[in-house]
Amino acid sequence: MKIQSIPRSGRQEAVVFVKGRYGNVVREFVPPSNPRTADQQSHRRNILAVSRRWRTLSLEQRAAWRVLAANKYFVNDEGQRVRLNCYKLLVSLNTRRADLDLPQFDSPPAEPVFSKNPVEDLAITYPGGEFTLKLRVQGTPAQYILVQGARPVRSCVRCVQHFPLLGLLPLQIEGWSDITELYVARFGTLKTRHGGLDSHLPAH
């Protein structure tokens, strides 16, 4: 149901407020399923391990995280701007790195500086009945590049807003990075119809 109200998000008692394409939407809260997939269980173990890491830090390291968190804020369910806790900031950053099998931060990292999107081209081919998906980026990446992608949609869909993380950009071979395995691991193999792809891949 579409509503007219002050901007709000998140769950409040038996309803959930969501910002949709055409405005604020409220829907009934449905308890999420708990499939206990391998990725889900691995993520939970990473959260536990990273949470324990805080106790191993020195006083100087904890002080540095407090300085970094001093200017970090988030908006809570009531629409209030709340400063981020230094412990939660460490857990948030390091859990994401653990999910990607990257080393952990004991001291806070420098603020990242993002350049424009380095992707030059996206190639989708189906040679010999095998689906392939490749990206070409500018030059040789000097840092980690995260790849996000949306699940396949029908050609009638004109707007996609959810781009889950697929993983780290693979090494280039002759200028191209093959992300087929990343995409298939997340969404499965694309089906075909009449000799062509049955779905369309939203670019991001």
Contact map, one row per residue, 1 for C-alpha under 8 A:
111000000000000000000000111000000000000000000000000000000000000000000000000000000000000000000000000000000000000000000000000000000000000000000000000000000000000000000000000000000000000000000000000000000000
111100000000000000000011110000000000000000000000000000000000000000000000000000000000000000000000000000000000000000000000000000000000000000000000000000000000000000000000000000000000000000000000000000000000
111110000000000000000011110000000000000000000000000000000000000000000000000000000000000000000000000000000000000000000000000000000000000000000000000000000000000000000000000000000000000000000000000000000000
011111000000000000000001000000000000000000000000000000000000000000000000000000000000000000000000000000000000000000000000000000000000000000000000000000000000000000000000000000000000000000000000000000000000
001111100000000000000001000000000000000000000000000000000000000000000000000000000000000000000000000000000000000000000000000000000000000000000000000000000000000000000000000000000000000000000000000000000000
000111110000000000000000000000000000000000000000000000000000000000000000000000000000000000000000000000000000000000000000000000000000000000000000000000000000000000000000000000000000000000000000000000000000
000011111000000000000001000000000000000000000000000000000000000000000000000000100000000000000000000000000000000000000000000000000000000000000000000000000000000000000000000000000000000000000000000000000000
000001111100000011000000000000000000000000000000000000000000000000000000000011100000000000000000000000000000000000000000000000000000000000000000000000000000000000000000000000000000000000000000000000000000
000000111110000111100000000000000000000000000000000000000000000000000000000011100000000000000000000000000000000000000000000000000000000000000000000000000000000000000000000000000000000000000000000000000000
000000011111000111000000000000000000000000000000000000000000000000000000000010000000000000000000000000000000000000000000000000000000000000000000000000000000000000000000000000000000000000000000000000000000
000000001111111110000000000010000000000000000000000000000000000000000000000010000000000000000000000000000000000000000000000000000000000000000000000000000000000000000000000000000000000000000000000000000000
000000000111111110000000000000000000000000000000000000000000000000000000000010000000000000000000000000000000000000000000000000000000000000000000000000000000000000000000000000000000000000000000000000000000
000000000011111000000000000000000000000000000000000000000000000000000000000000000000000000000000000000000000000000000000000000000000000000000000000000000000000000000000000000000000000000000000000000000000
000000000011111100000000000110000000000000000000000000000000000000000000000000000000000000000000000000000000000000000000000000000000000000000000000000000000000000000000000000000000000000000000000000000000
000000000011111110000000011110000000000000000000000000000000000000000000000000000000000000000000000000000000000000000000000000000000000000000000000000000000000000000000000000000000000000000000000000000000
000000001111011111000000011110000000000000000000000000000000000000000000000000000000000000000000000000000000000000000000000000000000000000000000000000000000000000000000000000000000000000000000000000000000
000000011111001111100001111000000000000000000000000000000000000000000000000000000000000000000000000000000000000000000000000000000000000000000000000000000000000000000000000000000000000000000000000000000000
000000011100000111110001111000000000000000000000000000000000000000000000000000000000000000000000000000000000000000000000000000000000000000000000000000000000000000000000000000000000000000000000000000000000
000000001000000011111011100000000000000000000000000000000000000000000000000000000000000000000000000000000000000000000000000000000000000000000000000000000000000000000000000000000000000000000000000000000000
000000000000000001111111100000000000000000000000000000000000000000000000000000000000000000000000000000000000000000000000000000000000000000000000000000000000000000000000000000000000000000000000000000000000
000000000000000000111110000000000000000000000000000000000000000000000000000000000000000000000000000000000000000000000000000000000000000000000000000000000000000000000000000000000000000000000000000000000000
000000000000000000011111000000000000000000000000000000000000000000000000000000000000000000000000000000000000000000000000000000000000000000000000000000000000000000000000000000000000000000000000000000000000
011000000000000000111111100000000000000000000000000000000000000000000000000000000000000000000000000000000000000000000000000000000000000000000000000000000000000000000000000000000000000000000000000000000000
011110100000000011110111110000000000000000000000000000000000000000000000000000000000000000000000000000000000000000000000000000000000000000000000000000000000000000000000000000000000000000000000000000000000
111000000000000011110011111000000000000000000000000000000000000000000000000000000000000000000000000000000000000000000000000000000000000000000000000000000000000000000000000000000000000000000000000000000000
111000000000001111000001111100000000000000000000000000000000000000000000000000000000000000000000000000000000000000000000000000000000000000000000000000000000000000000000000000000000000000000000000000000000
100000000000001111000000111110000000000000000000000000000000000000000000000000000000000000000000000000000000000000000000000000000000000000000000000000000000000000000000000000000000000000000000000000000000
000000000000011100000000011111000000000000000000000000000000000000000000000000000000000000000000000000000000000000000000000000000000000000000000000000000000000000000000000000000000000000000000000000000000
000000000010011100000000001111100000000000000000000000000000000000000000000000000000000000000000000000000000000000000000000000000000000000000000000000000000000000000000000000000000000000000000000000000000
000000000000000000000000000111110000000000000000000000000000000000000000000000000000000000000000000000000000000000000000000000000000000000000000000000000000000000000000000000000000000000000000000000000000
000000000000000000000000000011111000000000000000000000000000000000000000000000000000000000000000000000000000000000000000000000000000000000000000000000000000000000000000000000000000000000000000000000000000
000000000000000000000000000001111100000000000000000000000000000000000000000000000000000000000000000000000000000000000000000000000000000000000000000000000000000000000000000000000000000000000000000000000000
000000000000000000000000000000111110000000000000000000000000000000000000000000000000000000000000000000000000000000000000000000000000000000000000000000000000000000000000000000000000000000000000000000000000
000000000000000000000000000000011111000000000000000000000000000000000000000000000000000000000000000000000000000000000000000000000000000000000000000000000000000000000000000000000000000000000000000000000000
000000000000000000000000000000001111100000000000000000000000000000000000000000000000000000000000000000000000000000000000000000000000000000000000000000000000000000000000000000000000000000000000000000000000
000000000000000000000000000000000111110110000000000000000000000000000000000000000000000000000000000000000000000000000000000000000000000000000000000000000000000000000000000000000000000000000000000000000000
000000000000000000000000000000000011111110000000000000000000000000000000000000000000000000000000000000000000000000000000000000000000000000000000000000000000000000000000000000000000000000000000000000000000
000000000000000000000000000000000001111111000000000000000000000000000000000000000000000000000000000000000000000000000000000000000000000000000000000000000000000000000000000000000000000000000000000000000000
000000000000000000000000000000000000111111100000000000000000000000000000000000000000000000000000000000000000000000000000000000000000000000000000000000000000000000000000000000000000000000000000000000000000
000000000000000000000000000000000001111111110000000000000000000000000000000000000000000000000000000000000000000000000000000000000000000000000000000000000000000000000000000000000000000000000000000000000000
000000000000000000000000000000000001111111111000000000000000000000000000000000000000000000000000000000000000000000000000000000000000000000000000000000000000000000000000000000000000000000000000000000000000
000000000000000000000000000000000000011111111100000000000000000000000000000000000000000000000000001000000000000000000000000000000000000000000000000000000000000000000000000000000000000000000000000000000000
000000000000000000000000000000000000001111111110000000000000000000000000000000000000000000000010001000000000000000000000000000000000000000000000000000000000000000000000000000000000000000000000000000000000
000000000000000000000000000000000000000111111111000000000000000000000000000000000000000000000000000000000000000000000000000000000000000000000000000000000000000000000000000000000000000000000000000000000000
000000000000000000000000000000000000000011111111100000000000000000000000000000000000000000000000000000000000000000000000000000000000000000000000000000000000000000000000000000000000000000000000000000000000
000000000000000000000000000000000000000001111111110000000000000000000000000000000000000000000010011000000000000000000000000000000000000000000000000000000000000000000000000000000000000000000000000000000000
000000000000000000000000000000000000000000111111111000000000000000000000000000000000000000100010000000000000000000000000000000000000000000000000000000000000000000000000000000000000000000000000000000000000
000000000000000000000000000000000000000000011111111100000000000000000000000000000000000000000000000000000000000000000000000000000000000000000000000000000000000000000000000000000000000000000000000000000000
000000000000000000000000000000000000000000001111111110000000000000000000000000000000000000000000000000000000000000000000000000000000000000000000000000000000000000000000000000000000000000000000000000000000
000000000000000000000000000000000000000000000111111111000000000000000000000000000000000000100110000000000000000000000000000000000000000000000000000000000000000000000000000000000000000000000000000000000000
000000000000000000000000000000000000000000000011111111000000000000000000000000000000000000100000000000000000000000000000000000000000000000000000000000000000000000000000000000000000000000000000000000000000
000000000000000000000000000000000000000000000001111111110000000000000000000000000000000000000000000000000000000000000000000000000000000000000000000000000000000000000000000000000000000000000000000000000000
000000000000000000000000000000000000000000000000111111111000000000000000000000000000000000000000000000000000000000000000000000000000000000000000000000000000000000000000000000000000000000000000000000000000
000000000000000000000000000000000000000000000000011111111000000000000000000000000000001001000000000000000000000000000000000000000000000000000000000000000000000000000000000000000000000000000000000000000000
000000000000000000000000000000000000000000000000000111111000000000000000000000000000000000000000000000000000000000000000000000000000000000000000000000000000000000000000000000000000000000000000000000000000
000000000000000000000000000000000000000000000000000111111100000000000000000000000000000000000000000000000000000000000000000000000000000000000000000000000000000000000000000000000000000000000000000000000000
000000000000000000000000000000000000000000000000000011111110110000000000000000000000000000000000000000000100000000000000000000000000000000000000000000000000000000000000000000000000000000000000000000000000
000000000000000000000000000000000000000000000000000000011111110000000000000000000000000000000000000000000000000000000000000000000000000000000000000000000000000000000000000000000000000000000000000000000000
000000000000000000000000000000000000000000000000000000001111111000000000000000000000000000000000000000000000000000000000000000000000000000000000000000000000000000000000000000000000000000000000000000000000
000000000000000000000000000000000000000000000000000000000111111100000000000000000000000000000000000000000000000000000000000000000000000000000000000000000000000000000000000000000000000000000000000000000000
000000000000000000000000000000000000000000000000000000001111111110000000000000000000000000000000000000000111000000000000000000000000000000000000000000000000000000000000000000000000000000000000000000000000
000000000000000000000000000000000000000000000000000000001111111111000000000000000000010000000000000000000010000000000000000000000000000000000000000000000000000000000000000000000000000000000000000000000000
000000000000000000000000000000000000000000000000000000000011111111100000000000000000000000000000000000000000000000000000000000000000000000000000000000000000000000000000000000000000000000000000000000000000
000000000000000000000000000000000000000000000000000000000001111111110000000000000000000000000000000000000011000000000000000000000000000000000000000000000000000000000000000000000000000000000000000000000000
000000000000000000000000000000000000000000000000000000000000111111111000000000000000011011000000000000000011000000000000000000000000000000000000000000000000000000000000000000000000000000000000000000000000
000000000000000000000000000000000000000000000000000000000000011111111100000000000000110000000000000000000000000000000000000000000000000000000000000000000000000000000000000000000000000000000000000000000000
000000000000000000000000000000000000000000000000000000000000001111111110000000000000000000000000000000000000000000000000000000000000000000000000000000000000000000000000000000000000000000000000000000000000
000000000000000000000000000000000000000000000000000000000000000111111111000000000000010000000000000000000001000000000000000000000000000000000000000000000000000000000000000000000000000000000000000000000000
000000000000000000000000000000000000000000000000000000000000000011111111000000000011110010000000000000000000000000000000000000000000000000000000000000000000000000000000000000000000000000000000000000000000
000000000000000000000000000000000000000000000000000000000000000001111111000000000011010000000000000000000000000000000000000000000000000000000000000000000000000000000000000000000000000000000000000000000000
000000000000000000000000000000000000000000000000000000000000000000111111100000000010000000000000000000000000000000000000000000000000000000000000000000000000000000000000000000000000000000000000000000000000
000000000000000000000000000000000000000000000000000000000000000000011111110000000011000000000000000000000000000000000000000000000000000000000000000000000000000000000000000000000000000000000000000000000000
000000000000000000000000000000000000000000000000000000000000000000000011111000001111000000000000000000000000000000000000000000000000000000000000000000000000000000000000000000000000000000000000000000000000
000000000000000000000000000000000000000000000000000000000000000000000001111100001111000000000000000000000000000000000000000000000000000000000000000000000000000000000000000000000000000000000000000000000000
000000000000000000000000000000000000000000000000000000000000000000000000111111111100000000000000000000000000000000000000000000000000000000000000000000000000000000000000000000000000000000000000000000000000
000000000000000000000000000000000000000000000000000000000000000000000000011111111100000000000000000000000000000000000000000000000000000000000000000000000000000000000000000000000000000000000000000000000000
000000011111000000000000000000000000000000000000000000000000000000000000001111110000000000000000000000000000000000000000000000000000000000000000000000000000000000000000000000000000000000000000000000000000
000000011000000000000000000000000000000000000000000000000000000000000000001111110000000000000000000000000000000000000000000000000000000000000000000000000000000000000000000000000000000000000000000000000000
000000111000000000000000000000000000000000000000000000000000000000000000001111111000000000000000000000000000000000000000000000000000000000000000000000000000000000000000000000000000000000000000000000000000
000000000000000000000000000000000000000000000000000000000000000000000000001111111100000000000000000000000000000000000000000000000000000000000000000000000000000000000000000000000000000000000000000000000000
000000000000000000000000000000000000000000000000000000000000000000000000111100111110000000000000000000000000000000000000000000000000000000000000000000000000000000000000000000000000000000000000000000000000
000000000000000000000000000000000000000000000000000000000000000000000000111100011111000000000000000000000000000000000000000000000000000000000000000000000000000000000000000000000000000000000000000000000000
000000000000000000000000000000000000000000000000000000000000000000001111110000001111100000000000000000000000000000000000000000000000000000000000000000000000000000000000000000000000000000000000000000000000
000000000000000000000000000000000000000000000000000000000000000000001101110000000111110110000000000000000000000000000000000000000000000000000000000000000000000000000000000000000000000000000000000000000000
000000000000000000000000000000000000000000000000000000000000000001001000000000000011111110000000000000000000000000000000000000000000000000000000000000000000000000000000000000000000000000000000000000000000
000000000000000000000000000000000000000000000000000000000000010011011100000000000001111111000000000000000000000000000000000000000000000000000000000000000000000000000000000000000000000000000000000000000000
000000000000000000000000000000000000000000000000000001000000000010000000000000000000111111100000000000000000000000000000000000000000000000000000000000000000000000000000000000000000000000000000000000000000
000000000000000000000000000000000000000000000000000000000000000000000000000000000001111111110000000000000000000000000000000000000000000000000000000000000000000000000000000000000000000000000000000000000000
000000000000000000000000000000000000000000000000000000000000000010001000000000000001111111111000000000000000000000000000000000000000000000000000000000000000000000000000000000000000000000000000000000000000
000000000000000000000000000000000000000000000000000001000000000010000000000000000000011111111100000000001001000000000000000000000000000000000000000000000000000000000000000000000000000000000000000000000000
000000000000000000000000000000000000000000000010011000000000000000000000000000000000001111111110000000000000000000000000000000000000000000000000000000000000000000000000000000000000000000000000000000000000
000000000000000000000000000000000000000000000000000000000000000000000000000000000000000111111111000000000000000000000000000000000000000000000000000000000000000000000000000000000000000000000000000000000000
000000000000000000000000000000000000000000000000000000000000000000000000000000000000000011111111100000000000000000000000000000000000000000000000000000000000000000000000000000000000000000000000000000000000
000000000000000000000000000000000000000000000000010000000000000000000000000000000000000001111111110000011000000000000000000000000000000000000000000000000000000000000000000000000000000000000000000000000000
000000000000000000000000000000000000000000100110010000000000000000000000000000000000000000111111111000000000000000000000000000000000000000000000000000000000000000000000000000000000000000000000000000000000
000000000000000000000000000000000000000000000000000000000000000000000000000000000000000000011111111100000000000000000000000000000000000000000000000000000000000000000000000000000000000000000000000000000000
000000000000000000000000000000000000000000000000000000000000000000000000000000000000000000001111111111110000000000000000000000000000000000000000000000000000000000000000000000000000000000000000000000000000
000000000000000000000000000000000000000000000100000000000000000000000000000000000000000000000111111111110000000000000000000000000000000000000000000000000000000000000000000000000000000000000000000000000000
000000000000000000000000000000000000000001100100000000000000000000000000000000000000000000000011111111000000000000000000000000000000000000000000000000000000000000000000000000000000000000000000000000000000
000000000000000000000000000000000000000000000000000000000000000000000000000000000000000000000001111111000000000000000000000000000000000000000000000000000000000000000011000000000000000000000000000000000000
000000000000000000000000000000000000000000000000000000000000000000000000000000000000000000000000111111100000000000000000000000000000000000000000000000000000000000000000000000000000000000000000000000000000
000000000000000000000000000000000000000000000000000000000000000000000000000000000000000000000000111111110000000000000000000000000000000000000000000000000000000000000000000000000000000000000000000000000000
000000000000000000000000000000000000000000000000000000000000000000000000000000000000000000000000110011111000000000000000000000000000000000000000000000000000000000000000000000000000000000000000000000000000
000000000000000000000000000000000000000000000000000000000000000000000000000000000000000000000100110001111100000000000000000000000000000000000000000000000000000000000000000000000000000000000000000000000000
000000000000000000000000000000000000000000000000000000000000000000000000000000000000000001000100000000111111100000000000000000000000000000000000000000000000000000000000000000000000000000000000000000000000
000000000000000000000000000000000000000000000000000000001000100000000000000000000000000000000000000000011111000000000000000000000000000000000000000000000000000000000000000000000000000000000000000000000000
000000000000000000000000000000000000000000000000000000000000110110000000000000000000000000000000000000001111100000000000000000000000000000000000000000000000000000000000000000000000000000000000000000000000
000000000000000000000000000000000000000000000000000000000000100110010000000000000000000001000000000000001111110000000000000000000000000000000000000000000000000000000000000000000000000000000000000000000000
000000000000000000000000000000000000000000000000000000000000000000000000000000000000000000000000000000001011111000000000000000000000000000000000000000000000000000000000000000000000000000000000000000000000
000000000000000000000000000000000000000000000000000000000000000000000000000000000000000000000000000000000001111100000000000000000000000000000000000000000000000000000000000000000000000000000000000000000000
000000000000000000000000000000000000000000000000000000000000000000000000000000000000000000000000000000000000111110000000000000000000000000000000000000000000000000000000000000000000000000000000000000000000
000000000000000000000000000000000000000000000000000000000000000000000000000000000000000000000000000000000000011111000000000000000000000000000000000000000000000000000000000000000000000000000000000000000000
000000000000000000000000000000000000000000000000000000000000000000000000000000000000000000000000000000000000001111100000000000000000000000000000000000000000000000000000000000000000000000000000000000000000
000000000000000000000000000000000000000000000000000000000000000000000000000000000000000000000000000000000000000111110000000000000000000000000000000000000000000000000000000000000000000000000000000000000000
000000000000000000000000000000000000000000000000000000000000000000000000000000000000000000000000000000000000000011111100000000000000000000000000000000000000000000000000000000000000000000000000000000000000
000000000000000000000000000000000000000000000000000000000000000000000000000000000000000000000000000000000000000001111100000000000000000000000000000000000000000000000000000000000000000000000000000000000000
000000000000000000000000000000000000000000000000000000000000000000000000000000000000000000000000000000000000000000111110000000000000000000000000000000000000000000000000000000000000000000000000000000000000
000000000000000000000000000000000000000000000000000000000000000000000000000000000000000000000000000000000000000000111111000000000000000011000000000000000000000000000000000000000000000000000000000000000000
000000000000000000000000000000000000000000000000000000000000000000000000000000000000000000000000000000000000000000001111110000000000001111000000000000000000000000000000000000000000000000000000000000000000
000000000000000000000000000000000000000000000000000000000000000000000000000000000000000000000000000000000000000000000111110000000000001111000000000000000000000000000000000000000000000000000000000000000000
000000000000000000000000000000000000000000000000000000000000000000000000000000000000000000000000000000000000000000000011111000000000001110000000000000000000000000000000000000000000000000000000000000000000
000000000000000000000000000000000000000000000000000000000000000000000000000000000000000000000000000000000000000000000011111100000000111100000000000000000000000000000000000000000000000000000000000000000000
000000000000000000000000000000000000000000000000000000000000000000000000000000000000000000000000000000000000000000000000111110000000111000000000000000000000000000000000000000000000000000000000000000000000
000000000000000000000000000000000000000000000000000000000000000000000000000000000000000000000000000000000000000000000000011111000011110000000000000000000000000000000000000000000000000000000000000000000000
000000000000000000000000000000000000000000000000000000000000000000000000000000000000000000000000000000000000000000000000001111100011100000000000000000000000000000000000000000000000000000000000000000000000
000000000000000000000000000000000000000000000000000000000000000000000000000000000000000000000000000000000000000000000000000111111111000000000000000000000000000000000000000000000000000000000000000000000000
000000000000000000000000000000000000000000000000000000000000000000000000000000000000000000000000000000000000000000000000000011111111000000000000000000000000000000000000000000000000000000000000000000000000
000000000000000000000000000000000000000000000000000000000000000000000000000000000000000000000000000000000000000000000000000001111100000000000000000000000000000000000000000000000000000000000000000000000000
000000000000000000000000000000000000000000000000000000000000000000000000000000000000000000000000000000000000000000000000000001111110000000000000000000000000000000000000000000000000000000000000000000000000
000000000000000000000000000000000000000000000000000000000000000000000000000000000000000000000000000000000000000000000000000001111111000000000000000000000000000000000000000000000000000000000000000000000000
000000000000000000000000000000000000000000000000000000000000000000000000000000000000000000000000000000000000000000000000000111101111100000000000000000000000000000000000000000000001000000001100000000000000
000000000000000000000000000000000000000000000000000000000000000000000000000000000000000000000000000000000000000000000000000111100111110000000000000000000000000000000000000000000111000000000000000000000000
000000000000000000000000000000000000000000000000000000000000000000000000000000000000000000000000000000000000000000000000011110000011111000000000000000000000000000000000000000000111000000000000000000000000
000000000000000000000000000000000000000000000000000000000000000000000000000000000000000000000000000000000000000000000000011100000001111100000000000000000000000000000000000000011111000000000000000000000000
000000000000000000000000000000000000000000000000000000000000000000000000000000000000000000000000000000000000000000000011111000000000111110000000000000000000000000000000000000011110000000000000000000000000
000000000000000000000000000000000000000000000000000000000000000000000000000000000000000000000000000000000000000000000011110000000000011111000000000000000000000000000000000000111000000000000000000000000000
000000000000000000000000000000000000000000000000000000000000000000000000000000000000000000000000000000000000000000000111100000000000001111111000000000000000000000000000000000110000000000000000000000000000
000000000000000000000000000000000000000000000000000000000000000000000000000000000000000000000000000000000000000000000111000000000000000111111000000000000000000000000000000000000000000000000000000000000000
000000000000000000000000000000000000000000000000000000000000000000000000000000000000000000000000000000000000000000000000000000000000000011111000000000000000000000000000000000000000000000000000000000000000
000000000000000000000000000000000000000000000000000000000000000000000000000000000000000000000000000000000000000000000000000000000000000011111100000000000000000000000000000000000000000000000000000000000000
000000000000000000000000000000000000000000000000000000000000000000000000000000000000000000000000000000000000000000000000000000000000000011111111100000000000000000000000000000000000000000000000000000000000
000000000000000000000000000000000000000000000000000000000000000000000000000000000000000000000000000000000000000000000000000000000000000000011111000000000000000000000000000000000000000000000000000000000000
000000000000000000000000000000000000000000000000000000000000000000000000000000000000000000000000000000000000000000000000000000000000000000001111100000000000000000000000000000000000000000000000000000000000
000000000000000000000000000000000000000000000000000000000000000000000000000000000000000000000000000000000000000000000000000000000000000000001111110000000000000000000001100000000000000000000000000000000000
000000000000000000000000000000000000000000000000000000000000000000000000000000000000000000000000000000000000000000000000000000000000000000001011111000000000000000000001100000000000000000000000000000000000
000000000000000000000000000000000000000000000000000000000000000000000000000000000000000000000000000000000000000000000000000000000000000000000001111100000000000000001111100000000000000000000000000000000000
000000000000000000000000000000000000000000000000000000000000000000000000000000000000000000000000000000000000000000000000000000000000000000000000111110000000000000001111100000000000000000000000000000000000
000000000000000000000000000000000000000000000000000000000000000000000000000000000000000000000000000000000000000000000000000000000000000000000000011111000000000000111110000000000000000000000000000000000001
000000000000000000000000000000000000000000000000000000000000000000000000000000000000000000000000000000000000000000000000000000000000000000000000001111100000000000111100000000000000001000000000000000000111
000000000000000000000000000000000000000000000000000000000000000000000000000000000000000000000000000000000000000000000000000000000000000000000000000111110000000101110000000000000000000000000000000000001111
000000000000000000000000000000000000000000000000000000000000000000000000000000000000000000000000000000000000000000000000000000000000000000000000000011111000000000100000000000000000000000100000000000001100
000000000000000000000000000000000000000000000000000000000000000000000000000000000000000000000000000000000000000000000000000000000000000000000000000001111100000000000000000000000000000000100100000000111100
000000000000000000000000000000000000000000000000000000000000000000000000000000000000000000000000000000000000000000000000000000000000000000000000000000111110100000000000000000000000000000000000000000111100
000000000000000000000000000000000000000000000000000000000000000000000000000000000000000000000000000000000000000000000000000000000000000000000000000000011111100000000000000000000000000000000000000001110000
000000000000000000000000000000000000000000000000000000000000000000000000000000000000000000000000000000000000000000000000000000000000000000000000000000001111110000000000000000000000000000000000000000110000
000000000000000000000000000000000000000000000000000000000000000000000000000000000000000000000000000000000000000000000000000000000000000000000000000000000111110000000000000000000000000000000000000000000000
000000000000000000000000000000000000000000000000000000000000000000000000000000000000000000000000000000000000000000000000000000000000000000000000000000001111111100000000000000000000000000000000000000000000
000000000000000000000000000000000000000000000000000000000000000000000000000000000000000000000000000000000000000000000000000000000000000000000000000000000011111100000000000000000000000000000000000000000000
000000000000000000000000000000000000000000000000000000000000000000000000000000000000000000000000000000000000000000000000000000000000000000000000000000000000111110000000000000000000000000000000000000000000
000000000000000000000000000000000000000000000000000000000000000000000000000000000000000000000000000000000000000000000000000000000000000000000000000001000000111111100000000000000000000000000000000000000100
000000000000000000000000000000000000000000000000000000000000000000000000000000000000000000000000000000000000000000000000000000000000000000000000000000000000001111100000000000000000000000000000000000000000
000000000000000000000000000000000000000000000000000000000000000000000000000000000000000000000000000000000000000000000000000000000000000000000000000001000000000111110000000000000000000000000000000000000000
000000000000000000000000000000000000000000000000000000000000000000000000000000000000000000000000000000000000000000000000000000000000000000000000000111100000000111111000000000000000000000000000000000000001
000000000000000000000000000000000000000000000000000000000000000000000000000000000000000000000000000000000000000000000000000000000000000000000000000111000000000001111100000000000000000000000000000000000000
000000000000000000000000000000000000000000000000000000000000000000000000000000000000000000000000000000000000000000000000000000000000000000000000011110000000000000111110000000000000000000000000000000000000
000000000000000000000000000000000000000000000000000000000000000000000000000000000000000000000000000000000000000000000000000000000000000000000000011110000000000000011111000000000000011001000000000000000000
000000000000000000000000000000000000000000000000000000000000000000000000000000000000000000000000000100000000000000000000000000000000000000000000011100000000000000001111100000000000010000000000000000000000
000000000000000000000000000000000000000000000000000000000000000000000000000000000000000000000000000100000000000000000000000000000000000000000001111000000000000000000111110000000000000000000000000000000000
000000000000000000000000000000000000000000000000000000000000000000000000000000000000000000000000000000000000000000000000000000000000000000000001111000000000000000000011111000001010000000000000000000000000
000000000000000000000000000000000000000000000000000000000000000000000000000000000000000000000000000000000000000000000000000000000000000000000000000000000000000000000001111100001110000000000000000000000000
000000000000000000000000000000000000000000000000000000000000000000000000000000000000000000000000000000000000000000000000000000000000000000000000000000000000000000000000111110001000000000000000000000000000
000000000000000000000000000000000000000000000000000000000000000000000000000000000000000000000000000000000000000000000000000000000000000000000000000000000000000000000000011111111100000000000000000000000000
000000000000000000000000000000000000000000000000000000000000000000000000000000000000000000000000000000000000000000000000000000000000000000000000000000000000000000000000001111111000000000000000000000000000
000000000000000000000000000000000000000000000000000000000000000000000000000000000000000000000000000000000000000000000000000000000000000000000000000000000000000000000000000111110000000000000000000000000000
000000000000000000000000000000000000000000000000000000000000000000000000000000000000000000000000000000000000000000000000000000000000000110000000000000000000000000000000000111111000000000000000000000000000
000000000000000000000000000000000000000000000000000000000000000000000000000000000000000000000000000000000000000000000000000000000000011110000000000000000000000000000000000111111100000000000000000000000000
000000000000000000000000000000000000000000000000000000000000000000000000000000000000000000000000000000000000000000000000000000000000011100000000000000000000000000000000111110111110000000000000000000000000
000000000000000000000000000000000000000000000000000000000000000000000000000000000000000000000000000000000000000000000000000000000001111000000000000000000000000000000000010100011111100000000000000000000000
000000000000000000000000000000000000000000000000000000000000000000000000000000000000000000000000000000000000000000000000000000000001111000000000000000000000000000000000110000001111111000000000000000000000
000000000000000000000000000000000000000000000000000000000000000000000000000000000000000000000000000000000000000000000000000000000011110000000000000000000000000000000000000000000111111100000000000000000000
000000000000000000000000000000000000000000000000000000000000000000000000000000000000000000000000000000000000000000000000000000000000000000000000000000000000000000000000000000000111111110000000000000000000
000000000000000000000000000000000000000000000000000000000000000000000000000000000000000000000000000000000000000000000000000000000000000000000000000000000000000000000110000000000011111111000000000000000000
000000000000000000000000000000000000000000000000000000000000000000000000000000000000000000000000000000000000000000000000000000000000000000000000000010000000000000000100000000000011111111110000000000000000
000000000000000000000000000000000000000000000000000000000000000000000000000000000000000000000000000000000000000000000000000000000000000000000000000000000000000000000000000000000001111111111100000000000000
000000000000000000000000000000000000000000000000000000000000000000000000000000000000000000000000000000000000000000000000000000000000000000000000000000000000000000000000000000000000111111110000000000000000
000000000000000000000000000000000000000000000000000000000000000000000000000000000000000000000000000000000000000000000000000000000000000000000000000000000000000000000100000000000000011111110000000000000000
000000000000000000000000000000000000000000000000000000000000000000000000000000000000000000000000000000000000000000000000000000000000000000000000000000110000000000000000000000000000001111111000000000000000
000000000000000000000000000000000000000000000000000000000000000000000000000000000000000000000000000000000000000000000000000000000000000000000000000000000000000000000000000000000000001111111100000000000000
000000000000000000000000000000000000000000000000000000000000000000000000000000000000000000000000000000000000000000000000000000000010000000000000000000000000000000000000000000000000000100111110000000000000
000000000000000000000000000000000000000000000000000000000000000000000000000000000000000000000000000000000000000000000000000000000010000000000000000000010000000000000000000000000000000100011111000011100000
000000000000000000000000000000000000000000000000000000000000000000000000000000000000000000000000000000000000000000000000000000000000000000000000000000000000000000000000000000000000000000001111100011100000
000000000000000000000000000000000000000000000000000000000000000000000000000000000000000000000000000000000000000000000000000000000000000000000000000000000000000000000000000000000000000000000111111111100000
000000000000000000000000000000000000000000000000000000000000000000000000000000000000000000000000000000000000000000000000000000000000000000000000000000000000000000000000000000000000000000000011111111000000
000000000000000000000000000000000000000000000000000000000000000000000000000000000000000000000000000000000000000000000000000000000000000000000000000000000000000000000000000000000000000000000001111100000000
000000000000000000000000000000000000000000000000000000000000000000000000000000000000000000000000000000000000000000000000000000000000000000000000000000000000000000000000000000000000000000000001111110000000
000000000000000000000000000000000000000000000000000000000000000000000000000000000000000000000000000000000000000000000000000000000000000000000000000000000000000000000000000000000000000000000001111111000000
000000000000000000000000000000000000000000000000000000000000000000000000000000000000000000000000000000000000000000000000000000000000000000000000000000000000000000000000000000000000000000000111101111110000
000000000000000000000000000000000000000000000000000000000000000000000000000000000000000000000000000000000000000000000000000000000000000000000000000000000100000000000000000000000000000000000111100111110000
000000000000000000000000000000000000000000000000000000000000000000000000000000000000000000000000000000000000000000000000000000000000000000000000000000011110000000000000000000000000000000000111000011111000
000000000000000000000000000000000000000000000000000000000000000000000000000000000000000000000000000000000000000000000000000000000000000000000000000000011110000000000000000000000000000000000000000011111100
000000000000000000000000000000000000000000000000000000000000000000000000000000000000000000000000000000000000000000000000000000000000000000000000000001111000000000000000000000000000000000000000000000111110
000000000000000000000000000000000000000000000000000000000000000000000000000000000000000000000000000000000000000000000000000000000000000000000000000011111000000100000000000000000000000000000000000000011111
000000000000000000000000000000000000000000000000000000000000000000000000000000000000000000000000000000000000000000000000000000000000000000000000000011000000000000000000000000000000000000000000000000001111
000000000000000000000000000000000000000000000000000000000000000000000000000000000000000000000000000000000000000000000000000000000000000000000000000111000000000000100000000000000000000000000000000000000111
